[in-house]
Amino acid sequence: MTDSDRAARIRRILKDHGRLSADAEGLTTEQDLYQAGMTSHASVNVMLALEGEFEVEFPDHMLKRNVFNTISSISAAIDDLNGN
């Protein structure tokens, strides 16, 4: 899977579960998702959707704001979970 494909899948999840005030499609990969309107509660829904979409499980030590702060940080976390 290319980085672009992964980012598109993450954007779709953010659109469906992130409760963003901005359009997920218009976000850069480095844009702060919390500043774009994502709440802590919404980040839990995003995490659960990511786990289902990418067939991963986020361990407790990764349940931090900085892991879900940007599309890039989410993508990097998924890479780590997949051993890439």
Residue, then its C-alpha position, 0 to 999 in steps of 0.5 A: m500500500t502506498d502512503s497516498d492510499r493509506a492517507a486516503r483511507i485515514r481521511r475517509i475514517l476521519k470524515d466518518h468518525g472524526r467529527l471535524s469542523a474542516d473537510a478531511e479531504g482538504l487537510t494536509t498530512e501535517q495539519d493538527l486534527y484537534q485544531a480541525g475540530m476532533t475531540s478526545h471522544a471522537s479520537v476514540n471512535v477514529m482509533l476503533a475505526l482504524e483498528g478495523e480498517f487496518e487490522v491492527e490494535f493500538p496498545d496502551h502506550m500508543l493511546k496518546r494525543n500525539v499518535f492521533n494528532t495528524i494524518s502523518s502521525i496516524s500513518a506512522a503508528i500504523d507502520d509501527l504496528n505492522g512492523n514496517 
